[in-house]
Amino acid sequence: MSDEVNTSFVLDMQRKLYRWSSEMHDKVFADLFNLICDRRTLTEAWQRLARNSGSLTPGTDGMTRRTVEQRPGGAARLLEDIREALRDGTYRPEPVRQRLIPKPGKPGQFRPLGIPTLIDRLVQMALKLILEPIFEADFYPTSYGFRRGRSTHDALERIQRFLHPTKRGPSVYRHVIEGDIKGCFDAIDHHVMMERVRKRIGDRKVLKLVLAFLKAGVMIEGTVRHPVTGSPQGGIISPMLSNIYLTAIDERYGRWSMRPREPSINAAARRVRDHKKGRPVFYMVRYADDFVVLVDGSREHAEAEKLGLAEFLKTELRMELSMEKTRITEVGGGFDFLGYRVAQTKALHPNKHGNGRRVGNLFIPKGKLNDLRHKIKVMVKGIPTGWSLADLIDRLNPVLLGWRNYYRYATSAYRGFARLDFWIWQRVGRWLRKKHRKASLRMLCRRFFNSAPGKRRQWTEGSRRLRLLSEGGTMRYPHQSIEKPNGWNAERQYAQRKSQRGFQNAVHRLRLV
């Protein structure tokens, strides 16, 4: 059976499930287990798993993709064994292997990462292929974490637009609540989770499978523990389950932030109506367990909402809001979100927003600049002088390119990039002088400091060239509709655009972004 046939079958089924879930918001799906056990679903799950570098990381059973491919029968034999175990009810998830991952920018602090076995990852992938389109139709447009076609930059751009002035005047949002949930993933209540899953899934075998993954033990220093709450980070279905659970927060702010399956004009109209009547308006943007609430109202309204949110999390989700870390700040002072510093400042281009108008801007936090310097310093010091400059460049370039691509949308990013480029040039130069002790800096520059055609001069050896942060340029993140395509909703989006064509003037009058 060809890969194209498997992919086509899974994609067609996902589109049907998404369409049914979108059109019938109260539909409870049954008989999904046969789709999970289908050979085409399992084969597609294996193909996706094999393309991931994580397939070479073993779980508690020590199995990796290479060990599967090297044994008799290979992947085909493994898939058939898993299919039979699922169908006869003998399949049981194995405990996950726990690893502690250092938290970036927080020395000495770690977050637990659970690594399921390869077989469990395969079953989770098949489960995700079938369940994800069903629940995707119920996720709110202002939720951006771990969803198809959505990214951190989309969430940041949405906040930034709401801090911009409009034709009606300056932005009405003066305060922001920076949400922080204590141990979010470890605090997920299994009973509450299953209640939310049952709203859409009626197949008992599928429900039993989801609960089995939630209850799977954790291998810690040779001892298996069975936590009564939480969803281990690292599992393939963990992001989807966390979104199902935390959608309750989106529901709380759905009046102003736009509900699923409704035109954006409806939420804009409600925001305008409440603003005119002097009622507080709360616009929430969430990325997984990180979220902020923009407040159109006084600080007293923000303080009251913070207390109300804490009570809501306690009663509805059995979670605790960190009252110390959940700060209320003015948008002019700025706040940190998803690695950026978001602040409302005077426009750098007065002709566009008017003289003295305040706009939403994204900045690179000083802490992130220092973190990159520290990371590069440690990497360069850790590379022996016996290595070649090309080896050093191969280690540094992926870090520099990834960092540049993430922060290229920040205001005045080029200035920060240029300063870092000079610092990195000095750091690599010190490493070269240590490697070639008898050579002067001028001799090293003559030998290694060259330029490629159309590029600025930089440390180079052979075909390897150290990349500059500033050479890629900076740009404004392009504005996109809040209703983003996910690969399953093309027909629905076309119908919505067609039905909303007559409302464009009203959208411009009512929008508060």
C-alpha positions as CSV (number, residue, x, y, z in Angstrom):
1,M,0.0,0.0,0.0
2,S,1.6,3.3,-1.1
3,D,2.2,6.2,1.1
4,E,0.0,8.4,-1.1
5,V,-3.0,6.1,-0.6
6,N,-2.6,6.2,3.2
7,T,-2.2,10.0,3.3
8,S,-5.2,10.5,1.0
9,F,-7.4,8.2,3.2
10,V,-6.4,10.0,6.4
11,L,-6.8,13.5,5.0
12,D,-10.2,12.7,3.5
13,M,-11.4,11.2,6.8
14,Q,-10.0,14.2,8.8
15,R,-11.9,16.6,6.5
16,K,-15.1,14.7,7.0
17,L,-14.7,14.6,10.7
18,Y,-13.9,18.3,10.9
19,R,-16.9,19.2,8.7
20,W,-19.3,17.1,10.7
21,S,-18.0,18.5,14.0
22,S,-18.3,22.1,12.6
23,E,-21.8,21.6,11.3
24,M,-23.1,19.7,14.3
25,H,-21.6,21.3,17.4
26,D,-23.5,18.9,19.8
27,K,-22.7,15.7,17.9
28,V,-21.1,12.9,19.9
29,F,-18.9,10.7,17.7
30,A,-19.1,7.0,18.0
31,D,-17.4,4.1,16.2
32,L,-14.0,5.9,16.0
33,F,-12.0,2.9,17.3
34,N,-12.1,1.1,13.9
35,L,-10.6,4.2,12.2
36,I,-7.7,4.2,14.7
37,C,-7.1,0.5,14.1
38,D,-7.3,0.9,10.3
39,R,-4.1,-0.2,8.6
40,R,-4.0,3.0,6.6
41,T,-4.2,5.1,9.8
42,L,-1.5,3.2,11.5
43,T,0.7,3.3,8.5
44,E,0.3,7.0,8.1
45,A,1.1,7.4,11.9
46,W,4.3,5.4,11.4
47,Q,5.3,7.5,8.4
48,R,4.9,10.7,10.4
49,L,6.6,9.2,13.4
50,A,9.6,8.0,11.3
51,R,10.1,11.5,9.9
52,N,10.6,12.9,13.4
53,S,14.1,12.8,14.9
54,G,12.4,11.8,18.2
55,S,11.9,8.3,16.7
56,L,15.5,7.6,17.5
57,T,15.0,8.3,21.2
58,P,14.1,5.2,23.1
59,G,11.5,4.9,25.9
60,T,11.6,2.5,28.8
61,D,11.7,-0.5,26.5
62,G,14.8,0.7,24.6
63,M,13.1,0.4,21.2
64,T,13.8,2.9,18.4
65,R,12.9,3.2,14.8
66,R,16.2,1.6,13.8
67,T,15.7,-1.4,16.0
68,V,12.3,-1.9,14.4
69,E,13.6,-1.6,10.8
70,Q,16.4,-4.1,11.5
71,R,14.4,-6.9,13.0
72,P,12.5,-9.5,10.8
73,G,9.3,-8.1,9.3
74,G,10.3,-4.5,10.0
75,A,7.7,-1.8,10.5
76,A,5.0,-3.8,8.7
77,R,5.2,-6.6,11.3
78,L,5.2,-4.1,14.2
79,L,2.1,-2.3,12.8
80,E,0.2,-5.6,12.4
81,D,1.1,-6.6,16.0
82,I,-0.1,-3.3,17.3
83,R,-3.3,-3.6,15.3
84,E,-4.1,-7.0,16.7
85,A,-3.3,-5.9,20.3
86,L,-5.7,-2.9,19.9
87,R,-8.5,-5.0,18.4
88,D,-8.3,-7.8,21.0
89,G,-8.0,-5.4,23.9
90,T,-4.6,-6.5,25.1
91,Y,-2.8,-3.3,24.4
92,R,-1.6,-1.4,27.5
93,P,0.6,1.8,27.5
94,E,4.0,1.4,29.1
95,P,5.4,3.9,31.7
96,V,7.0,6.9,30.3
97,R,10.7,7.7,30.8
98,Q,11.2,11.0,32.6
99,R,13.9,13.4,31.7
100,L,14.5,16.8,33.3
101,I,15.0,19.6,30.7
102,P,16.7,22.9,31.9
103,K,14.3,25.9,31.7
104,P,15.8,28.5,29.3
105,G,17.0,31.6,31.2
106,K,16.4,30.0,34.6
107,P,19.6,28.4,35.8
108,G,19.0,25.5,38.2
109,Q,15.4,25.0,37.2
110,F,14.1,22.1,35.2
111,R,10.8,20.9,33.7
112,P,9.9,17.2,33.5
113,L,9.6,15.7,30.0
114,G,8.0,12.3,29.6
115,I,9.3,10.0,26.8
116,P,6.8,7.3,25.9
117,T,7.9,4.1,24.2
118,L,7.9,4.0,20.4
119,I,4.8,1.8,20.3
120,D,2.9,4.2,22.6
121,R,4.0,7.1,20.5
122,L,2.7,5.3,17.4
123,V,-0.7,4.6,19.0
124,Q,-0.9,8.2,20.2
125,M,-0.2,9.5,16.7
126,A,-3.0,7.3,15.3
127,L,-5.3,8.6,18.1
128,K,-4.4,12.2,17.4
129,L,-5.0,11.8,13.6
130,I,-8.6,10.9,14.3
131,L,-9.5,13.1,17.3
132,E,-7.7,16.3,16.4
133,P,-10.1,17.4,13.6
134,I,-13.1,16.7,15.8
135,F,-11.9,19.0,18.7
136,E,-10.2,21.5,16.4
137,A,-13.7,22.7,15.3
138,D,-14.4,23.5,19.0
139,F,-11.2,25.4,19.7
140,Y,-11.4,29.2,19.9
141,P,-9.8,31.4,17.3
142,T,-7.8,33.2,20.0
143,S,-6.1,29.9,21.0
144,Y,-2.8,29.6,19.1
145,G,-0.7,26.9,20.9
146,F,0.0,23.6,19.2
147,R,-2.6,24.0,16.5
148,R,-2.2,23.5,12.7
149,G,-1.5,26.7,10.8
150,R,-0.9,28.8,14.0
151,S,2.2,30.0,15.7
152,T,3.5,32.2,18.5
153,H,3.9,35.1,16.1
154,D,0.2,34.9,15.2
155,A,-0.6,35.3,18.9
156,L,1.8,38.2,19.3
157,E,0.5,39.9,16.1
158,R,-3.1,39.6,17.4
159,I,-2.2,41.4,20.7
160,Q,-0.1,44.0,18.8
161,R,-3.1,44.9,16.6
162,F,-5.4,45.4,19.6
163,L,-2.8,47.9,21.0
164,H,-2.8,49.9,17.7
165,P,-5.0,53.0,17.3
166,T,-8.0,52.7,14.9
167,K,-10.1,55.2,13.0
168,R,-12.2,55.5,16.1
169,G,-9.2,56.7,18.1
170,P,-6.5,55.3,20.4
171,S,-6.7,51.8,21.6
172,V,-9.1,51.4,24.5
173,Y,-7.0,48.7,26.3
174,R,-5.1,50.2,29.1
175,H,-4.1,47.2,31.3
176,V,-3.2,43.6,30.8
177,I,-3.4,40.5,33.1
178,E,-0.5,38.2,32.6
179,G,-1.9,34.8,33.5
180,D,0.2,32.1,35.2
181,I,-1.1,28.7,36.3
182,K,0.8,26.8,39.0
183,G,2.2,23.6,37.5
184,C,-0.4,23.6,34.7
185,F,0.3,20.3,33.0
186,D,0.9,18.5,36.3
187,A,-2.4,19.8,37.7
188,I,-4.7,18.5,34.9
189,D,-7.5,16.6,36.7
190,H,-8.2,13.3,34.9
191,H,-11.9,13.3,35.8
192,V,-12.5,16.8,34.5
193,M,-10.4,16.0,31.4
194,M,-12.5,12.9,30.6
195,E,-15.7,14.8,31.1
196,R,-14.6,17.3,28.5
197,V,-13.6,14.6,26.1
198,R,-16.9,12.8,26.5
199,K,-18.8,15.9,25.2
200,R,-17.5,14.8,21.8
201,I,-16.4,11.2,22.0
202,G,-18.9,8.4,22.8
203,D,-16.8,5.4,21.7
204,R,-16.0,3.6,25.0
205,K,-12.8,2.0,23.5
206,V,-11.4,5.3,22.5
207,L,-12.3,6.8,25.9
208,K,-10.6,3.9,27.6
209,L,-7.5,4.4,25.5
210,V,-7.3,8.2,26.3
211,L,-7.7,7.4,30.0
212,A,-5.0,4.7,29.8
213,F,-2.5,7.3,28.5
214,L,-3.4,9.7,31.3
215,K,-2.9,7.0,33.9
216,A,0.3,5.6,32.4
217,G,3.1,5.5,35.0
218,V,6.2,7.6,35.1
219,M,9.6,5.9,35.4
220,I,11.7,8.0,37.8
221,E,15.1,6.7,38.9
222,G,14.0,3.1,38.3
223,T,10.7,3.4,40.2
224,V,7.3,3.6,38.5
225,R,5.0,6.1,39.9
226,H,1.3,6.6,39.0
227,P,0.3,10.2,39.4
228,V,-3.4,10.9,40.0
229,T,-3.3,14.2,38.1
230,G,-1.4,15.6,35.1
231,S,-0.6,14.8,31.5
232,P,3.1,14.0,30.9
233,Q,4.7,16.6,28.6
234,G,6.4,14.9,25.7
235,G,3.5,12.7,24.6
236,I,2.2,13.2,21.1
237,I,-1.4,13.7,22.3
238,S,-0.5,15.8,25.4
239,P,-0.7,19.2,23.5
240,M,-4.1,18.3,22.1
241,L,-5.4,17.1,25.5
242,S,-4.1,20.3,27.2
243,N,-6.0,22.4,24.6
244,I,-9.2,20.4,25.2
245,Y,-8.8,21.1,28.9
246,L,-7.8,24.8,28.8
247,T,-10.5,25.6,26.3
248,A,-12.6,26.3,29.4
249,I,-10.5,29.5,29.8
250,D,-11.3,30.5,26.2
251,E,-15.0,30.0,26.9
252,R,-14.9,32.4,29.8
253,Y,-13.8,35.2,27.5
254,G,-15.7,34.0,24.4
255,R,-18.1,36.9,24.6
256,W,-15.4,39.4,23.6
257,S,-12.8,37.2,21.9
258,M,-15.0,35.4,19.3
259,R,-16.5,32.0,19.7
260,P,-16.0,29.1,17.3
261,R,-18.1,29.0,14.1
262,E,-19.2,32.6,14.3
263,P,-18.2,35.7,12.2
264,S,-15.6,38.0,13.8
265,I,-18.1,40.9,13.5
266,N,-20.3,39.4,16.2
267,A,-17.6,39.6,18.8
268,A,-16.6,43.1,17.7
269,A,-20.2,44.2,18.0
270,R,-20.4,42.9,21.6
271,R,-17.1,44.7,22.5
272,V,-18.4,48.0,21.1
273,R,-21.8,47.6,22.9
274,D,-20.1,46.9,26.3
275,H,-17.6,49.7,25.8
276,K,-20.4,52.2,25.1
277,K,-22.3,51.1,28.2
278,G,-19.2,51.5,30.4
279,R,-18.8,47.8,31.0
280,P,-15.4,46.3,31.2
281,V,-14.2,44.3,28.2
282,F,-11.6,41.5,28.4
283,Y,-9.8,40.2,25.3
284,M,-7.8,37.0,25.9
285,V,-5.1,35.5,23.7
286,R,-3.7,32.1,24.8
287,Y,-0.8,30.0,23.7
288,A,-1.1,26.6,25.5
289,D,-0.9,27.5,29.2
290,D,0.5,31.0,28.6
291,F,-2.2,33.7,28.2
292,V,-2.8,37.4,28.6
293,V,-6.0,39.3,29.1
294,L,-6.3,42.8,27.6
295,V,-8.5,45.0,29.8
296,D,-10.7,47.8,28.5
297,G,-11.5,49.3,31.9
298,S,-10.0,50.5,35.1
299,R,-7.4,48.9,37.2
300,E,-10.1,48.0,39.7
301,H,-11.8,46.0,36.9
302,A,-8.6,44.2,36.2
303,E,-8.1,43.4,39.9
304,A,-11.6,42.1,40.2
305,E,-11.2,39.9,37.0
306,K,-8.0,38.5,38.4
307,L,-9.8,37.3,41.5
308,G,-12.7,36.0,39.4
309,L,-10.3,34.1,37.2
310,A,-8.6,32.5,40.2
311,E,-12.0,31.3,41.5
312,F,-13.0,30.1,38.0
313,L,-9.9,28.0,37.6
314,K,-10.3,26.5,41.1
315,T,-14.0,25.5,40.7
316,E,-14.1,24.6,37.0
317,L,-10.6,23.1,36.3
318,R,-9.3,22.4,39.8
319,M,-6.2,24.5,39.1
320,E,-4.6,27.3,41.0
321,L,-3.7,30.7,39.6
322,S,-0.4,31.9,40.8
323,M,-1.4,35.2,42.4
324,E,2.3,36.3,42.7
325,K,3.2,35.7,39.1
326,T,-0.1,36.8,37.6
327,R,0.6,40.5,37.4
328,I,-1.5,43.4,36.3
329,T,0.5,46.0,34.3
330,E,-0.2,49.0,32.1
331,V,0.3,48.4,28.4
332,G,2.5,51.4,28.2
333,G,5.0,49.8,30.7
334,G,5.1,46.6,28.7
335,F,4.9,42.9,29.5
336,D,6.6,39.7,28.5
337,F,4.8,37.2,26.4
338,L,6.2,34.3,24.3
339,G,9.8,35.5,24.5
340,Y,9.0,39.1,23.3
341,R,8.5,42.3,25.2
342,V,5.1,43.8,24.2
343,A,4.6,47.5,24.9
344,Q,2.5,50.4,23.7
345,T,4.9,53.2,22.7
346,K,4.8,56.3,20.4
347,A,4.8,55.5,16.7
348,L,8.2,55.4,15.1
349,H,6.5,56.5,11.8
350,P,4.2,59.4,12.6
351,N,2.9,59.6,9.0
352,K,1.3,56.2,9.3
353,H,-0.5,56.4,12.7
354,G,-0.5,60.2,13.3
355,N,1.8,62.4,15.2
356,G,2.2,61.2,18.8
357,R,-0.1,58.2,18.4
358,R,0.7,55.2,20.6
359,V,1.0,51.8,18.9
360,G,1.7,48.3,19.9
361,N,5.3,47.3,19.4
362,L,7.3,44.1,19.9
363,F,10.8,44.3,21.4
364,I,13.6,41.8,22.1
365,P,13.9,41.6,25.9
366,K,17.3,42.3,27.4
367,G,17.2,39.0,29.2
368,K,16.9,37.1,25.8
369,L,19.9,39.0,24.4
370,N,21.9,38.0,27.5
371,D,20.7,34.4,27.3
372,L,22.0,34.2,23.7
373,R,25.4,35.7,24.6
374,H,25.7,33.2,27.5
375,K,24.7,30.2,25.3
376,I,27.2,31.2,22.6
377,K,29.9,31.8,25.1
378,V,29.4,28.4,26.6
379,M,29.3,26.7,23.2
380,V,32.5,28.4,22.0
381,K,34.4,27.6,25.2
382,G,33.3,24.0,25.1
383,I,34.6,23.4,21.6
384,P,38.3,22.1,21.7
385,T,40.8,24.1,19.8
386,G,41.7,20.9,18.0
387,W,38.5,21.3,16.0
388,S,38.5,23.3,12.8
389,L,36.7,26.7,12.4
390,A,34.3,24.9,10.0
391,D,33.2,22.6,12.8
392,L,32.7,25.7,15.1
393,I,30.6,27.4,12.4
394,D,28.5,24.3,11.9
395,R,27.6,24.3,15.6
396,L,26.8,28.1,15.8
397,N,24.9,28.6,12.6
398,P,21.7,26.7,13.5
399,V,21.5,28.6,16.8
400,L,22.0,32.0,15.1
401,L,19.6,31.3,12.3
402,G,16.8,30.0,14.6
403,W,17.2,33.0,17.0
404,R,17.2,35.5,14.1
405,N,14.1,34.0,12.5
406,Y,12.2,34.2,15.7
407,Y,13.1,37.8,16.6
408,R,13.3,39.4,13.2
409,Y,9.8,40.9,13.7
410,A,10.8,42.9,16.7
411,T,11.0,46.7,16.6
412,S,14.6,47.9,16.2
413,A,15.7,44.3,15.8
414,Y,18.4,45.3,13.3
415,R,20.2,47.4,16.0
416,G,20.3,44.5,18.4
417,F,21.4,42.1,15.7
418,A,24.3,44.4,14.7
419,R,25.5,44.6,18.3
420,L,25.4,40.8,18.7
421,D,27.2,40.3,15.4
422,F,30.1,42.4,16.6
423,W,30.2,40.5,19.9
424,I,30.1,37.1,18.2
425,W,32.9,38.2,15.8
426,Q,35.0,39.0,18.9
427,R,34.2,35.8,20.6
428,V,35.1,33.6,17.6
429,G,38.2,35.7,17.1
430,R,39.4,34.9,20.6
431,W,38.8,31.2,20.0
432,L,40.9,31.5,16.8
433,R,43.7,33.3,18.6
434,K,43.7,30.6,21.2
435,K,43.9,27.9,18.4
436,H,46.6,29.7,16.5
437,R,48.7,31.2,19.2
438,K,51.6,32.3,17.0
439,A,49.3,34.1,14.5
440,S,48.3,37.8,15.0
441,L,44.8,38.9,14.6
442,R,45.7,40.5,11.2
443,M,47.0,37.2,9.9
444,L,43.9,35.4,11.1
445,C,41.6,38.0,9.5
446,R,43.6,37.7,6.2
447,R,43.1,33.9,6.3
448,F,39.6,33.4,7.7
449,F,37.8,36.8,7.5
450,N,36.4,36.7,4.0
451,S,33.3,37.6,2.1
452,A,31.0,35.5,-0.1
453,P,29.6,37.0,-3.3
454,G,27.1,39.7,-2.4
455,K,27.6,39.1,1.4
456,R,29.4,41.0,4.1
457,R,32.8,39.8,5.4
458,Q,32.6,37.2,8.1
459,W,34.6,34.3,9.6
460,T,34.9,31.7,6.8
461,E,36.7,28.4,6.2
462,G,36.2,26.6,3.0
463,S,32.5,26.5,2.1
464,R,31.5,27.2,5.7
465,R,30.6,30.8,6.6
466,L,29.4,32.1,9.9
467,R,26.0,33.7,9.4
468,L,25.3,37.2,10.5
469,L,22.1,38.0,12.5
470,S,21.7,41.3,10.6
471,E,22.1,40.0,7.1
472,G,18.7,38.4,6.9
473,G,17.0,41.7,7.4
474,T,14.0,42.5,9.6
475,M,10.3,42.7,8.7
476,R,6.8,43.3,10.1
477,Y,4.9,40.1,10.7
478,P,2.1,40.0,8.0
479,H,-1.4,40.5,9.3
480,Q,-3.6,37.4,8.8
481,S,-7.2,36.7,9.5
482,I,-8.0,35.4,12.9
483,E,-9.8,32.4,11.1
484,K,-6.7,30.7,9.8
485,P,-6.7,27.7,7.5
486,N,-5.8,24.4,9.1
487,G,-5.9,22.1,6.0
488,W,-9.5,20.9,6.7
489,N,-11.6,24.0,6.6
490,A,-11.1,25.4,3.0
491,E,-14.7,25.0,2.0
492,R,-16.0,26.5,5.2
493,Q,-13.8,29.5,5.0
494,Y,-14.9,30.1,1.4
495,A,-18.5,30.0,2.4
496,Q,-17.9,32.4,5.3
497,R,-16.0,34.9,3.1
498,K,-18.9,34.8,0.6
499,S,-21.6,35.3,3.3
500,Q,-19.6,38.1,5.0
501,R,-18.9,40.1,1.9
502,G,-21.8,42.5,2.6
503,F,-20.7,43.2,6.1
504,Q,-17.2,44.7,5.4
505,N,-18.2,48.3,6.0
506,A,-19.8,47.3,9.4
507,V,-16.6,45.5,10.3
508,H,-14.5,48.6,9.8
509,R,-16.9,50.7,11.9
510,L,-17.2,48.3,14.8
511,R,-13.7,46.8,15.1
512,L,-11.8,47.9,18.2
513,V,-8.4,46.6,17.2
